[in-house]
Amino acid sequence: MVGTGGREHALAWKLKQSPLLDELHCAPGNPGMARIGDCHPVRAEDAEGLLDLARGLEIDLVVIGPEAPLVAGVGDHLRHGGISVFGPSAEAAQIEGSKSFAKEVMEAAGVAATPTMAVARPPCVVKADGLAAGKGAFVCRTREEVDEGVRQASAFGGPLVIEELIDAPEVSIFALSDGDRVVPLPAAQDYKRVGDGDTGPNTGGMGCYSPFPAVSQRVDQLVDSIHRPVVAELARRDMPFVGVLYAGIFLTDEGPLVFEFNCRLGDPEAQVILPRLDGDLLPMLAAAAAGDLRTEPLPESDGAAVTVVMTGGSYPSRNDTGTPIHGIEDAEGGGAIVFHAGTALRGDQLVTNGGRILNVTGLGGTLGEARERAYAAVDRIQFEGAHYRRDIALAAAQEVHVG
């Protein structure tokens, strides 16, 4: 398992449950992952180091979690070295690595995307074309916000993409692919803004819930109209997509509009989707890596999952490092799953080591129950400056309860 964040901890947690698993190794991993597997000090972008590690351990399958090593071609290097990899090639990963490339692919595949604008004028969304760790999109409603958005997006380097501002609900839809076949995963809705009520700057994600009641019955239809045409177009270009294809979608009155593609599982979407999958994920990932994903989707549990992201006090502008963390065992003792996202060990003391520090997931029969359990667990965890949104899944839980 390559990576060090909450998504990778969630994947490792799910794969650990497989009866087919002999050994689980993580590179570089984090303190949470170290409790369920062996961690090795090899960076996710160190392709040669990962190849040496995989060969030395006689690894059967490498799962690459984050987008940066995928876009950089780490998967290609491992495959060329004879290692089976779940994760797209650098060419296919351009679907996330370049928004202009994604627009081009969608146009060729007949998939509706958010319209682009020739110049940045309000209202609009200013985006960095390349990778930005979820922080490269700026919603601009005034001229001043446009100027600031252009300044901040330009700081990531590379060209900019200007899109029309769409006011519609968002949903994250995921599917596994072996380069040809496509298998859907459950829908989820995440919260990008740092503050309650969707205020403040965009982040990598402040929380998430699944199922998304308004969309769960439409997942197959959305995958048929969005993911399958894009996978087919990439295959036509001789860059087959092997891995998780993630579409961020606006649900407009005129139909779905894709506002982004990602080449991996979402974070924190993975932390609600994976606990809701009944069955063994490992053979599906291995089959996809082998180009032979001939299987039905894993059953989706009837229950719900809610994840609340705990960050440092200055996130997203600055990371938090070295602050002691307490209460995780109490939170887990209450039934929550705590995925480590930005933590480290200083001696025996767990400390902060990033922007998003912990992902606290509650499970329940309903969204309301899952939400209560997630926040009860959050209340048991303490570190100085801890910040989290208090409205994750609130509206959805109320709507379901009223309905």
C-alpha positions in Angstrom: 0.0 0.0 0.0 1.7 3.2 -1.2 0.9 6.4 0.5 0.6 8.0 3.9 -2.8 9.6 4.3 -6.3 8.8 5.5 -7.3 7.3 2.1 -4.4 4.9 2.3 -5.2 4.0 5.9 -8.8 3.2 4.9 -7.6 1.1 2.0 -5.1 -0.8 4.2 -7.9 -1.3 6.8 -10.2 -2.8 4.2 -7.5 -5.0 2.5 -6.4 -6.3 5.9 -9.8 -7.9 6.3 -9.3 -10.1 3.2 -8.8 -13.9 3.9 -6.5 -13.9 0.8 -4.0 -11.5 2.4 -0.8 -13.0 3.6 1.2 -9.9 4.4 0.4 -6.2 4.3 3.2 -3.7 3.8 2.9 0.1 3.6 5.3 2.6 2.1 5.8 4.9 3.9 2.5 4.5 5.8 1.6 6.3 9.1 1.2 5.3 12.7 -2.4 4.1 12.1 -1.3 1.9 9.3 1.6 0.6 11.3 -0.9 -1.1 13.7 -2.2 -3.3 10.9 0.8 -3.7 8.6 4.6 -3.3 8.3 5.7 0.2 7.4 8.8 1.0 5.4 10.5 4.4 5.1 10.1 4.7 1.3 8.5 7.8 -0.1 5.4 7.4 -2.4 7.2 9.2 -5.2 10.4 7.1 -5.0 9.8 4.7 -7.9 13.1 2.9 -7.7 12.9 2.5 -3.9 9.4 1.1 -4.2 10.5 -1.3 -6.9 13.4 -2.5 -4.8 11.1 -2.9 -1.8 8.5 -4.8 -3.8 11.0 -7.2 -5.3 12.7 -7.8 -1.9 9.4 -8.6 -0.2 8.2 -10.6 -3.2 5.0 -8.5 -3.4 2.1 -9.8 -5.5 0.2 -6.5 -5.8 1.0 -2.9 -5.2 -1.9 -0.5 -4.6 -1.0 3.2 -5.1 -3.2 5.6 -3.2 -2.3 9.2 -3.9 -2.4 11.0 -7.2 1.1 12.6 -7.3 3.0 9.3 -7.7 0.5 8.1 -10.3 0.8 11.2 -12.4 4.6 11.0 -12.0 4.6 7.5 -13.5 5.5 5.4 -10.4 3.0 2.8 -11.5 4.7 2.5 -14.9 8.1 2.0 -13.3 6.8 -0.8 -11.1 5.0 -2.5 -14.0 8.1 -2.3 -16.2 9.9 -4.0 -13.3 7.5 -6.9 -13.4 5.2 -5.8 -10.5 1.4 -6.0 -10.6 0.0 -2.5 -9.9 -3.5 -1.2 -9.1 -3.3 2.4 -10.3 -3.2 4.1 -13.8 -0.3 4.8 -16.0 1.1 8.3 -16.1 -0.6 8.8 -19.5 -4.0 7.7 -18.1 -3.5 9.7 -14.9 -3.5 12.9 -16.9 -7.3 12.7 -16.5 -6.4 14.3 -13.1 -3.0 15.7 -13.8 -4.3 18.1 -16.5 -7.8 19.6 -16.4 -7.4 20.7 -20.1 -6.6 17.0 -21.0 -9.7 15.9 -19.1 -11.8 18.4 -21.0 -10.5 17.1 -24.3 -11.2 13.5 -23.4 -14.7 14.3 -22.2 -15.5 16.2 -25.4 -14.3 13.2 -27.5 -16.2 10.8 -25.3 -19.5 12.8 -25.4 -19.5 13.5 -21.7 -20.9 16.8 -20.6 -18.5 19.0 -18.6 -18.7 22.4 -16.9 -18.4 25.0 -19.6 -15.1 26.9 -19.9 -14.8 30.7 -20.3 -12.3 32.6 -22.4 -11.6 35.2 -19.8 -11.9 35.3 -16.0 -14.9 37.4 -15.1 -17.3 37.0 -12.2 -19.1 34.7 -11.5 -16.6 31.9 -12.4 -14.3 29.3 -11.0 -10.6 29.7 -11.4 -8.6 26.4 -11.4 -5.0 25.5 -11.6 -4.7 23.1 -14.5 -2.4 20.6 -12.7 -2.3 18.9 -9.3 -3.1 21.1 -6.3 -4.0 18.7 -3.5 -7.6 19.7 -3.7 -6.8 23.4 -3.1 -6.5 24.6 -6.6 -10.1 25.7 -7.3 -11.3 29.2 -6.4 -15.0 30.2 -6.5 -15.1 33.9 -7.6 -18.3 36.0 -7.3 -16.7 39.4 -7.4 -13.9 41.1 -9.4 -11.8 41.2 -6.3 -12.3 37.4 -5.8 -11.3 36.8 -9.5 -8.1 38.7 -9.0 -7.2 36.9 -5.9 -8.3 33.5 -7.4 -6.0 34.1 -10.4 -3.1 35.0 -8.1 -3.5 31.9 -5.9 -4.1 29.5 -8.8 -1.1 30.9 -10.7 1.1 30.1 -7.6 0.7 26.4 -8.4 2.5 27.0 -11.7 1.2 26.0 -15.2 -1.8 27.2 -17.1 -5.2 28.1 -15.6 -8.7 26.8 -16.5 -11.7 29.2 -16.1 -15.1 27.6 -15.8 -18.7 28.9 -15.4 -19.9 28.9 -11.8 -22.6 26.2 -11.5 -25.0 26.4 -8.6 -26.1 22.8 -8.2 -25.6 19.8 -5.8 -22.4 17.9 -6.1 -21.8 14.2 -5.8 -18.7 12.0 -6.0 -19.1 8.9 -8.2 -16.3 6.2 -8.3 -15.7 3.1 -10.4 -13.1 0.4 -10.6 -11.6 -0.2 -14.1 -9.3 -2.7 -15.6 -8.8 -0.6 -18.7 -11.9 -2.0 -20.4 -14.5 -3.1 -17.9 -16.0 -0.8 -15.3 -17.5 -1.7 -11.9 -19.3 1.0 -9.8 -18.7 1.8 -6.2 -21.2 3.5 -3.8 -21.9 7.2 -4.1 -20.7 9.8 -1.5 -20.9 13.5 -0.9 -18.0 15.4 0.5 -17.5 18.9 1.9 -14.7 21.0 0.4 -14.9 24.3 2.2 -13.1 24.7 5.5 -15.9 26.2 7.5 -19.5 25.4 8.5 -22.1 26.4 5.9 -19.6 25.9 3.1 -17.6 29.0 4.0 -13.9 29.7 3.7 -11.3 28.4 1.2 -11.5 25.0 -0.5 -9.6 22.2 1.1 -8.7 18.6 0.4 -12.0 17.7 2.1 -13.5 18.3 5.5 -15.9 15.4 5.8 -18.1 13.1 3.9 -21.1 10.8 4.0 -22.5 7.8 2.2 -25.0 6.8 1.0 -26.1 10.0 -0.8 -29.9 9.4 -0.8 -30.6 11.5 -3.8 -28.2 9.7 -6.0 -27.6 6.1 -4.7 -30.2 4.7 -7.0 -28.7 6.4 -10.1 -25.1 5.3 -9.7 -25.2 2.7 -12.5 -26.8 5.2 -14.8 -24.2 7.9 -14.1 -21.3 5.4 -14.5 -22.8 4.2 -17.8 -23.0 7.8 -19.1 -19.8 9.2 -17.7 -17.1 6.6 -16.6 -17.6 4.0 -19.3 -17.3 6.5 -22.3 -14.2 8.0 -20.7 -12.6 4.6 -20.1 -13.4 3.7 -23.7 -11.9 6.9 -25.0 -8.7 6.4 -23.0 -8.4 2.9 -24.3 -8.9 4.1 -27.8 -5.9 6.4 -27.3 -3.9 3.4 -26.2 -3.7 4.7 -22.6 -6.0 2.2 -20.7 -7.2 3.3 -17.3 -6.5 0.7 -14.6 -7.5 1.8 -11.1 -10.3 4.0 -9.6 -11.8 6.6 -11.8 -13.4 9.4 -9.7 -15.9 11.8 -11.2 -17.0 15.0 -9.4 -20.4 15.8 -10.8 -22.9 18.7 -10.6 -26.5 17.5 -10.6 -28.2 20.2 -12.7 -31.8 20.4 -13.9 -30.5 19.8 -17.4 -28.5 16.7 -16.4 -25.1 15.8 -14.9 -22.0 18.0 -15.5 -18.6 16.7 -14.7 -16.4 19.4 -13.0 -13.4 17.2 -12.3 -11.9 13.7 -12.8 -9.5 12.1 -10.4 -7.3 9.1 -11.0 -7.7 7.5 -7.5 -10.1 7.1 -4.6 -11.3 10.3 -3.0 -10.1 11.4 0.4 -12.2 11.5 2.6 -14.7 9.6 0.4 -12.7 6.4 0.8 -13.3 6.6 4.5 -17.1 6.3 4.1 -17.2 4.1 1.0 -14.9 1.3 2.0 -16.6 0.6 5.4 -19.9 0.3 3.5 -18.6 -2.4 1.1 -19.6 -5.9 2.2 -17.2 -8.5 0.9 -13.5 -8.8 -0.2 -12.0 -5.9 -2.0 -8.6 -7.4 -2.6 -9.4 -9.9 -5.4 -11.2 -7.1 -7.3 -8.1 -4.8 -7.2 -5.9 -7.8 -8.2 -8.3 -8.6 -11.1 -8.3 -5.0 -12.3 -4.5 -4.9 -12.2 -4.4 -8.1 -14.2 -6.8 -6.6 -16.8 -9.5 -9.2 -15.9 -12.2 -7.4 -13.8 -15.0 -9.9 -14.6 -17.1 -9.4 -11.4 -20.2 -7.8 -10.0 -19.9 -4.8 -7.7 -19.4 -5.7 -4.0 -22.7 -5.5 -2.1 -23.4 -2.1 -0.4 -24.4 -2.3 3.2 -27.8 -1.0 4.2 -26.2 1.2 6.8 -24.6 4.7 6.6 -21.2 6.1 7.3 -20.2 9.7 8.2 -16.6 10.9 8.3 -15.5 14.1 10.1 -12.1 15.4 9.3 -10.0 17.0 12.2 -7.4 19.5 11.0 -4.8 21.7 12.5 -6.0 25.2 13.5 -4.3 27.0 10.6 -5.4 24.5 7.8 -5.5 24.9 4.8 -2.9 27.7 4.9 -0.4 26.0 7.1 0.3 22.5 8.4 0.5 21.5 12.1 3.4 19.5 13.4 4.4 18.2 16.8 1.2 18.8 18.7 0.4 15.9 21.1 -2.8 14.0 20.3 -4.9 12.2 22.9 -8.2 10.3 23.1 -8.1 8.1 20.0 -8.4 4.8 22.0 -11.5 6.3 23.7 -13.0 7.2 20.4 -12.3 3.8 18.9 -13.6 2.2 22.1 -16.9 3.9 21.4 -17.2 2.1 18.1 -15.8 4.7 15.7 -13.1 4.1 13.1 -10.2 6.6 13.3 -8.1 6.8 10.2 -4.8 8.6 10.5 -4.2 11.3 7.9 -1.4 13.5 9.2 0.1 12.0 12.3 3.6 10.9 13.4 5.1 9.3 16.5 7.6 11.2 18.7 8.8 8.5 20.9 5.6 6.9 22.2 3.6 10.0 21.8 1.3 10.4 18.8 1.6 14.0 17.4 0.2 16.0 14.5 2.1 16.0 11.2 0.1 17.6 8.5 -3.0 19.7 7.6 -5.7 17.1 7.8 -4.8 15.1 11.0 -7.5 12.5 11.6 -10.6 11.2 9.8 -13.2 10.0 12.3 -15.8 7.7 10.8 -19.1 6.7 12.5 -21.3 3.9 11.3 -25.0 3.5 11.9 -28.3 2.2 10.5 -29.1 5.7 9.3 -27.2 8.9 8.5 -28.4 10.4 11.7 -27.0 7.5 13.8 -23.7 7.5 11.9 -23.4 11.2 12.3 -24.0 11.1 16.1 -21.4 8.4 16.5 -18.8 10.2 14.4 -19.2 13.4 16.4 -19.3 11.6 19.8 -15.9 10.1 18.8 -14.6 13.5 17.7 -15.5 14.9 21.2 -13.2 12.2 22.7 -10.1 13.3 20.7 -8.0 16.3 21.8 -5.1 18.2 20.4 -4.4 21.9 20.7 -5.9 23.9 17.9 -8.1 21.1 16.6 -10.6 22.3 14.0 -13.5 20.5 12.4 -16.8 21.3 10.7 -19.9 20.7 12.8 -22.4 20.4 9.9 -21.1 17.2 8.1 -24.2 15.3 6.9 -26.5 17.5 9.0 -28.9 18.5 6.2 -28.9 15.1 4.6 -29.7 13.4 8.0 -32.5 15.9 8.6 -34.0 15.4 5.2 -33.9 11.6 5.5 -35.5 11.8 9.0 -38.3 14.1 7.8 -38.9 11.9 4.8 
